[in-house]
């Protein structure tokens, strides 16, 4: 047996789980980790400007969070049903989570918003998952905008006054059930300063599913199966990344989703970066060989999650747990609306 899930557990007081975003996006804190030299420094997020070099590429996920939580009623009984959109399977068929799951069987018809949006359940999955097919008039995203709510993560219990604070300032491509939270710290002004320094800002898209919040339920990490997510890297972005690499610049990812996208492409094309659109279920944990990403920023993740395993794969298991203990001791804010870390110089690359 390799590493166990318990090897990625850590003590986290509830009061450190950020319930609301801070007033100014870029005024969060930044823990800078040099994993090769095992050093850490407490800084402010705007100091990320000084961690980036002219000629580097800063890679951002421009996915946009859908207002994916819908409240409907069963056509036959009038019973309340909550539906959370996860993934667009094809056309108007979506994979969703439903509550109460036991009462929503194949064939169940659901109506939302006085019947402007209707759905029928076409397939049952495990853990409350379903496939449903929608019918509506007009444009689906416009109907969803008028009826849906922003799906905040399960550990956030406060109401979000401004839904835009759960979107990055560069969100563009609708399709996620969760935000690329590492990007929530960036303002347009900070990105302008980064570009002015000569850093290349490059976009890709990975639509994030709620599997990102699910704890690993198996004891042996080797036995965990990842959820699939859809990604796209355009020809323009691939060309820019290859140019940066050829000129000796670093590829710096903002968040775990660009890491998963780029390393999926690297694995698929033997270390090359190519334009690509596909589904990925890549699971990055200690022992993984990084081929593309040289450094990254990310938020502080849940205990026993695949995300802390990914960070440990880059920086070292023991070093990351020490960094998390430091963050707890120094009262950093955790998870989606929390503070960030910048990780450079992988031990294993």
Secondary structure, DSSP 8 states (H G I E B T S, - for coil): ---BGGGG-----GGGB--S--SSGGGSEEEEEETTTTEEEEEEGGGHHHHS-TT-EEEEE-EEE---EEEEEETTT--EEEEEEEEEEETTEEEEEEESGGG--TT-EEEETTTTEEEEEEEE-STTEEEEEEEESS-HHHHHHHH-B----TT--S--S-GGGGS-TT--EEEESS--GGGGG--HHHHHHHHHTT-EEEEEEE---GGGG----SSBGGG-----EEEEE-HHHHHHHHHHHHTT--EEEESHHHHHHHHHHHHHTTT----EEEEE-----TT---SS--EEEEE---TT-HHHHHHHHHH-HHHHHHHHHHHHHTT--BSTTS-EEEEES-TT-
